[in-house]
Each structure stands twice: as structure tokens, then as C-alpha cells.
């Protein structure tokens, strides 16, 4: 709350200093109709969907794997059976995976600094 003296002082309006009448009041949001607190983004929904497990039967054996893994297995199986679109997507996945360096195999760099040189004379 402002006292009488503070209201009398001139307030400079400019970049980053909006008029007092248009400033947000304490506790007021800058985006009142924005995303609700409980809402999830598309990335979170997709991640949760791909993490769910499904039962897969291979031959006489049934196992539970994530939907992400099932999707990749399905893609590779279609590619092996001759589906050219699936083969192209599988090759893109292989390239993307192999293009990333494995940080565990990073050995680092050793630099040797030579301060003086022996004159051959």
C-alpha cells in the first residue's frame, strides 16, 4: 500500500516500467486463461503412452514389453518381411542412433605442451 508521499513522487514510465494502473496486482497472473495447473503437454502424454506395457507372444512364449519396444519390433519385423516404407524408417532410426557418440566411450584428449626446444647445433 502506498503512502501519500510515495504517490506524489513522479513515476518514470518507459521500457520495463509500465504505468502503475496497468501493472499486475500482487497475486494476479499475467496469463489468467493459460494452461491449467493439472494439464499435461503432448510430450508428457506421448511418453506415458509409450511407457505402458503390453503382452507380446513370440512362438509359445509370452512376455511383457513397453509399447515403445513393441513399436520398434513391429517396424523391424515389417522391414524384414519386405515393407519398403518400414525399411526406410528403420534405416533412418539406425542412422540416427549410430550418429550419436556414446559418452561412456569418450576417452578425453591429452595435450602435451613443450616449453623449450633443444637446438640441434
ABEGO torsion letter per residue (X at the ends): XBBAAAAABBBBBBBGBBBAAABBBBGBBABAABBBAABBBAAAAAAAAAABBBBBBBEABBBBBBAAAAAAAAAAAAAAAGBAAAAAAAAAAAAAAAABBBAAABAEBBBBBBABBBBAX
